């Protein structure tokens, strides 16, 4: 079994674009496990099927996610992914192709709430191998996350050429997956890390 449409990594020519207007997100408390793996269970069904964004939120019309717009970062166009399948409702903020936060949504095609952590990770192993073809090395074991009450898994990676580091986060609720790539170089790592934490802390996702 292969979960459809999981994962993409992008590096491309950056073109500044106008910021997306606030659409709508779901009530919830997004939080990132503080650097260490945590026990996760299937996310609780909130009964919500609509997003209810706060002001300054990023959520394209129809997107299954919302997050607070990262302060100090401009919206950028990263171009087509260098590996993996491009998602929908894509939003990206940062400084350029090596320093950014890239958020994409995927319709998985099955209810991921019914899958175990081990089953999801087994599918992500294949996805990560595909992403590595774009010029990255990822750690084999992910860190488990809980984001807005939903299960997530984060893979730390580095570019095979150049100083770029990246963390690919995969968050699942119901039939939706949201992928958040946080990429940085030495000069921007503190800024990107802080902005990435803010995105994950404020991320809301519906299934």
Buried (B, 14 or more C-beta within 10 A) or exposed (E): EEBBBBBBBBBBEBEEEEEBEBBBBBEBEBBBBEEEEEEBEBBEEBEBEEBBBBEEBBBBEEBBBBBBBBEEBBBBEBBEBBBBBBBEBBBBBBBBBBBBBBBBBBBBEEEBBEBEBEEBBEBBBEBBEBBBEBBBEBEEEBBBBBBBBBBBBBBBBBBEEEEBBBBBBBBBBBBBBBBBBBBBBEEBBEBBBEBBBBBBBBBBBBB
